[in-house]
Amino acid sequence: MTLNVKHFAEIDSTNDYALSLIDCENLTSDIAVVADKQTSGRGRLNGRVWQSPKGNFYCSYIVNLEDFQIFIGKASILTSMVMDVLYKYLIKMTQTNRITLKQPNDILVNGKKLAGVLTEVSYPYAVIGIGINLINAPIERATDLKSEFNLLVKPTELVENFYEFLISALKK
């Protein structure tokens, strides 16, 4: 599958922009909307803000669920599926077992938020929003890969790498 990457230095929300693309474009490939910084990143619940300082990973992937035989009835389990994929990806990256899942959409290290998932479906498309704290822990109850694992990962490295990992898992 081909991935079309749309990169922004700053955007309100990668998920909001991705949803607008579904409404107004003829999508012929999967799309990744990536931002260095979000000014209105959001969490799963209304009113929850995802603090999004520069240096972390903010990406929303638009994928066609029909490509993976995920039909409307199964779309409700998409967040759990993506959480599992991101969890396995981070375990592989850090080579540790210190990472835990907190349902429905958080990934933690030592009880502090490392990453989050926000999925939204506009069938047959899904917007899969991924936020990973790479070098900044934007709130007190958060942590990042650099602080926890002394890992320096550039957001640009993750866009294609995580996409390939995600697509491989969704095909299974």
C-alpha positions as CSV (number, residue, x, y, z in Angstrom):
1,M,0.0,0.0,0.0
2,T,1.1,3.5,-0.7
3,L,1.3,6.2,1.9
4,N,0.8,9.8,1.0
5,V,2.4,12.0,3.8
6,K,1.1,15.5,4.5
7,H,3.4,17.3,6.9
8,F,2.6,20.4,8.9
9,A,4.8,22.5,11.2
10,E,1.7,23.3,13.2
11,I,-1.9,22.3,12.8
12,D,-5.0,22.4,15.1
13,S,-5.6,18.6,15.1
14,T,-4.2,15.9,12.8
15,N,-7.4,13.9,13.3
16,D,-9.7,16.9,12.5
17,Y,-7.7,17.6,9.3
18,A,-7.7,13.9,8.3
19,L,-11.5,13.7,8.8
20,S,-11.9,16.8,6.6
21,L,-9.9,15.0,3.8
22,I,-12.3,12.1,3.9
23,D,-15.1,14.5,3.3
24,C,-13.6,16.4,0.4
25,E,-11.1,14.2,-1.4
26,N,-11.2,11.1,-3.6
27,L,-8.8,9.0,-1.6
28,T,-6.7,6.7,-3.7
29,S,-4.0,5.9,-1.2
30,D,-3.6,5.8,2.6
31,I,-2.7,9.2,4.0
32,A,-0.6,10.2,7.0
33,V,-1.3,13.7,8.5
34,V,1.8,14.6,10.6
35,A,2.4,17.7,12.6
36,D,5.4,19.0,14.6
37,K,2.9,20.6,16.9
38,Q,-0.8,20.6,17.4
39,T,-2.6,23.6,18.9
40,S,-5.9,21.7,19.5
41,G,-5.0,18.1,19.8
42,R,-7.7,16.2,21.5
43,G,-8.3,13.0,23.5
44,R,-11.1,10.4,23.3
45,L,-13.6,12.2,25.6
46,N,-15.1,15.6,24.7
47,G,-13.1,18.4,26.1
48,R,-10.0,16.3,26.7
49,V,-7.0,18.1,25.3
50,W,-3.9,16.2,24.1
51,Q,-1.0,18.6,25.0
52,S,1.1,18.7,21.8
53,P,4.5,20.5,22.2
54,K,7.0,20.3,19.4
55,G,9.3,17.3,19.4
56,N,6.8,14.5,20.0
57,F,4.9,12.3,17.4
58,Y,1.5,13.4,16.3
59,C,0.1,11.5,13.3
60,S,-3.3,10.5,12.0
61,Y,-3.4,7.8,9.4
62,I,-6.4,7.5,7.0
63,V,-6.9,3.9,6.0
64,N,-9.7,2.1,4.1
65,L,-11.1,-0.5,6.4
66,E,-12.4,-2.6,3.5
67,D,-8.8,-3.2,2.5
68,F,-8.5,-5.3,5.7
69,Q,-11.9,-6.9,5.7
70,I,-12.9,-4.8,8.6
71,F,-16.6,-4.1,8.1
72,I,-18.9,-1.6,9.9
73,G,-19.8,-4.1,12.6
74,K,-16.2,-4.7,13.5
75,A,-15.1,-1.1,13.3
76,S,-16.0,-0.7,17.0
77,I,-13.0,-2.8,18.0
78,L,-10.6,-0.8,16.0
79,T,-9.2,1.2,19.0
80,S,-8.4,-2.1,20.8
81,M,-6.7,-3.5,17.7
82,V,-4.6,-0.3,17.2
83,M,-3.7,-0.2,20.9
84,D,-2.4,-3.7,20.7
85,V,-0.3,-2.9,17.6
86,L,1.1,0.3,19.2
87,Y,1.9,-1.6,22.4
88,K,3.8,-4.3,20.5
89,Y,5.6,-1.6,18.4
90,L,6.8,0.2,21.5
91,I,7.8,-3.0,23.2
92,K,9.9,-3.9,20.1
93,M,11.4,-0.4,20.0
94,T,12.3,-0.2,23.7
95,Q,13.1,-3.9,24.2
96,T,11.5,-3.8,27.6
97,N,8.4,-5.1,29.4
98,R,7.9,-1.9,31.4
99,I,5.1,-0.7,29.1
100,T,1.5,-1.3,30.0
101,L,-1.9,-0.8,28.4
102,K,-4.6,1.3,30.1
103,Q,-7.8,0.7,28.3
104,P,-9.4,2.1,26.4
105,N,-6.7,4.2,24.7
106,D,-3.5,4.9,26.8
107,I,-0.1,3.4,26.9
108,L,1.8,3.9,30.1
109,V,5.3,3.5,31.6
110,N,5.4,3.3,35.4
111,G,1.8,4.6,35.6
112,K,2.6,7.7,33.4
113,K,1.2,8.3,29.9
114,L,3.6,7.6,27.1
115,A,1.2,7.3,24.2
116,G,-2.4,7.5,23.2
117,V,-4.7,6.4,20.4
118,L,-7.7,8.2,19.0
119,T,-9.7,6.3,16.3
120,E,-12.6,7.8,14.4
121,V,-14.6,6.0,11.7
122,S,-16.2,7.5,8.7
123,Y,-16.9,4.2,7.0
124,P,-15.3,2.8,4.9
125,Y,-12.4,5.0,6.2
126,A,-10.8,5.2,9.6
127,V,-8.7,7.9,11.0
128,I,-6.1,6.4,13.4
129,G,-4.6,9.1,15.5
130,I,-1.3,8.2,17.3
131,G,0.4,10.4,19.8
132,I,3.8,9.3,21.3
133,N,5.8,11.4,23.8
134,L,9.3,11.2,22.4
135,I,11.2,14.0,24.2
136,N,8.6,15.9,26.1
137,A,6.2,14.9,28.9
138,P,3.7,17.7,28.5
139,I,1.8,17.0,31.7
140,E,2.7,15.9,35.2
141,R,1.2,12.4,34.7
142,A,3.1,11.8,31.5
143,T,6.5,10.5,30.4
144,D,8.6,10.2,27.2
145,L,10.8,7.7,25.4
146,K,14.0,9.8,26.1
147,S,13.5,10.1,29.8
148,E,12.4,6.4,30.3
149,F,14.6,4.6,27.9
150,N,17.2,7.1,26.7
151,L,15.9,6.7,23.2
152,L,16.1,9.5,20.8
153,V,13.6,8.9,18.0
154,K,12.7,11.5,15.4
155,P,9.0,11.8,14.5
156,T,9.9,11.6,10.8
157,E,11.3,8.1,11.4
158,L,8.1,6.8,12.9
159,V,5.7,7.9,10.1
160,E,6.5,5.1,7.7
161,N,7.9,2.6,10.2
162,F,4.8,2.5,12.4
163,Y,2.5,2.6,9.3
164,E,4.2,-0.6,7.9
165,F,3.9,-2.3,11.3
166,L,0.2,-1.2,11.6
167,I,-0.7,-2.4,8.1
168,S,1.1,-5.7,8.6
169,A,-0.9,-6.3,11.8
170,L,-4.3,-5.2,10.3
171,K,-3.8,-7.7,7.4
172,K,-3.7,-10.6,9.9
